[in-house]
Amino acid sequence: MSGDEKMKLKQISVFLENRKGRLGKAMNVLSSAGVNIRALSIADTSEFGILRMIVHDPDLAHEVLEKNNFVVKVNEVIAVEVIDEPGGLDELLSILNKADINVEYLYAFVEKKSDKAIVVLRTEDLDTGINALEKGGISIVAADEINLL
């Protein structure tokens, strides 16, 4: 494998109908197979969404999702580190722009907080979502703990 090949990651893209329960089903399939999701992004329209994920075992994820009738594609992407401060992403994009390289899409995640990953999500009613998560024993991370203020 060449040096350039070692820098590429396999990304799993799953095409999901935009209907209740479909995302949950995909997560259940991956969870049941022991697939750990490292990062994800969802882009949607009124009819469908594209779930993009970096997982610890992309071949297994692809296999189990296809077996459960999901439309799955594997793409190559690269991951880079940027300084976690204002201007970090701007610096990266400026470098690519100067090289006349277009960015099709990107998504980001932050380093882990202790031994737990931080997941950012939005619900239809945030207060109701927070209450449900707390009742379910989920620890809500305060915005100032992850520098979102």
C-alpha positions in Angstrom: 0.0 0.0 0.0 1.4 3.4 -1.0 1.9 6.3 1.4 -1.1 8.1 -0.2 -3.3 5.0 0.2 -2.5 4.9 4.0 -3.8 8.4 4.3 -7.3 7.5 3.0 -10.2 6.4 5.1 -13.1 4.3 4.1 -16.4 6.2 4.6 -19.7 4.4 4.7 -22.6 6.2 3.0 -26.1 4.9 3.6 -29.1 6.2 1.7 -32.1 6.4 4.0 -35.7 7.1 3.3 -36.7 10.2 5.3 -39.2 8.4 7.5 -39.6 7.7 11.2 -37.5 4.8 12.5 -35.2 4.3 9.5 -32.1 5.9 11.1 -32.8 4.0 14.3 -32.9 0.7 12.3 -29.5 1.4 10.7 -28.1 2.2 14.1 -29.6 -1.0 15.5 -28.1 -3.1 12.7 -24.6 -1.6 13.3 -24.9 -1.9 17.1 -26.0 -5.5 16.9 -22.9 -6.3 14.7 -20.6 -4.5 17.2 -19.7 -1.7 14.8 -18.4 1.3 16.6 -19.1 4.7 14.9 -16.3 7.2 15.2 -17.9 10.1 13.3 -21.1 10.7 11.4 -23.0 13.3 9.4 -26.5 13.3 7.9 -27.6 15.4 5.0 -31.3 15.3 4.1 -34.0 16.3 1.7 -37.7 15.9 2.1 -37.5 12.4 0.6 -34.2 10.8 1.7 -31.1 11.4 3.7 -27.4 10.4 3.3 -25.8 9.1 6.4 -22.0 9.3 6.2 -19.9 7.5 8.8 -16.4 6.7 9.7 -16.6 3.3 11.6 -14.0 1.0 13.1 -14.7 -1.8 10.6 -16.1 -0.4 7.3 -16.2 -3.8 5.6 -18.4 -5.3 8.4 -20.6 -2.2 8.4 -21.1 -2.5 4.6 -21.9 -6.2 4.9 -24.5 -6.0 7.7 -26.2 -2.9 6.3 -26.6 -4.5 2.8 -27.9 -7.7 4.4 -30.6 -5.6 6.0 -31.6 -4.0 2.7 -29.9 -0.7 3.1 -28.4 1.0 0.0 -24.7 1.4 1.0 -21.7 2.9 -0.7 -18.1 3.0 0.4 -16.1 6.1 -0.5 -12.6 7.2 0.3 -12.0 10.3 2.3 -9.1 11.9 4.2 -9.0 13.1 7.8 -6.9 16.0 8.9 -6.1 17.8 12.2 -6.9 21.5 12.5 -6.2 23.7 15.4 -9.3 23.8 17.6 -9.5 27.6 17.8 -11.1 30.3 15.6 -9.5 30.2 12.2 -8.5 26.5 12.3 -10.9 25.5 9.6 -10.4 28.7 7.7 -6.7 28.0 7.4 -7.4 24.5 6.0 -9.9 25.8 3.5 -7.6 28.6 2.4 -4.9 26.1 1.6 -7.3 24.1 -0.5 -8.7 27.2 -2.2 -5.2 28.4 -3.1 -4.6 25.0 -4.7 -7.9 25.3 -6.6 -9.3 22.2 -4.8 -13.0 22.1 -4.3 -14.5 20.6 -1.1 -17.6 18.5 -1.8 -18.6 18.2 1.8 -17.0 18.0 5.3 -18.1 17.2 8.8 -16.1 17.4 12.1 -16.0 15.9 15.5 -14.0 16.9 18.6 -11.6 14.8 20.7 -13.1 12.6 23.3 -14.1 13.9 26.8 -12.5 11.4 29.1 -13.4 7.9 27.9 -16.7 9.0 26.2 -17.4 10.5 22.8 -19.4 13.7 22.6 -22.4 13.5 20.2 -24.3 16.7 19.2 -27.9 16.3 18.2 -31.1 18.3 17.7 -34.6 17.3 18.6 -37.9 18.8 17.6 -38.3 20.2 21.1 -35.0 20.5 22.8 -36.4 20.8 26.3 -38.4 17.6 25.9 -35.4 15.8 24.4 -33.1 16.9 27.3 -35.7 15.7 29.8 -36.1 12.3 28.1 -32.3 11.8 27.9 -31.8 12.7 31.5 -34.6 10.3 32.6 -32.9 7.7 30.5 -29.7 8.1 32.5 -27.8 10.0 29.8 -25.4 12.7 31.0 -26.0 16.0 29.2 -22.8 17.9 28.5 -23.0 21.6 29.3 -22.2 23.8 26.3 -19.3 25.5 28.2 -17.7 22.2 28.7 -17.2 21.8 25.0 -16.6 25.5 24.2 -19.8 26.0 22.3 -20.7 29.3 24.1 
